[in-house]
Amino acid sequence: MKIIDKETGKRLKEIDPVKGNPEKEEAVIESENSPMDPPGAYEEIAENKITDEELDESLKLLIAEHDEAKEVITVFEKALIDFKKEDYKLSESINEGFKAFFTFFDDELLPHNRKEEKTLFPILNKRLIESEERSPGDNPMTAIDMMEDDHVKFIQLGTLTFNLLGLAARFRDEQSRTFTYDVAFNNGMELVELLKLHIFREDTTLFPLAQKYLTKAEFVDILKAMNHTPGHQHSASCSH
């Protein structure tokens, strides 16, 4: 992971838990793209990228669900941008974009995340630690830790955005309403970007790592577990 030195403004190099331990590499190129610090256009660049044909069926299933999510996220992003451009006037198309996203968020995205957490993540985390695809220290972190942190952030940002949109509509004072809508917009756009980056990291780095380190027998068990994952109660109603 690369972070910024607050005093100098320069980037500092740290271990990237998605890419693994840099000590395993003979050389590190400073300008190398990383899924932790991806190019602005989310170019298809990843150290571990393999072709779709090489992926196990369980991973293809998750990618297909990602593709469906990306379509809904794109519609939601457009609805947010249009909402702000229209000075937070709610049109039918904007309302439909919001409703579609929050319905998908509760009914599809959160169960998808739980599916990953219950089936793929535990065994892959174990294999990554065994293969030294982790940070150093007594409490090593892997790419799984980052993905699970993202899942928590999704819930936080999704709930906050949903609640703020509902709250703003109840304000009679225009200044308070506009301020609250601004906060909702910013949180919504942050959620959009986090979702996009998360999907990028999983599709181009995490899933190829899974293909590299998991056995066929383990994939069979993962697919069976995915097919038998029970439904879950959802966290919010989705109407504005």
Secondary structure, DSSP 8 states (H G I E B T S, - for coil): -EEE-TTT--EEE--BTTTB-GGGSS---TT--BTTB--TT--S--TT---GGGS-HHHHHHHHHHHHHHHHHHHHHHHHHHHHHTTS---HHHHHHHHHHHHHIIIIIHHHHHHIIIIIHHHHHHHHHHTT-S-SSSS---HHHHHHHHHHHHHHHHHHHHHHHHHHTT--SHHHHHHHHHHHHHHHHHHHHHHHHHHHHIIIIIHHHHHHH--HHHHHHHHHHHHT------S-----
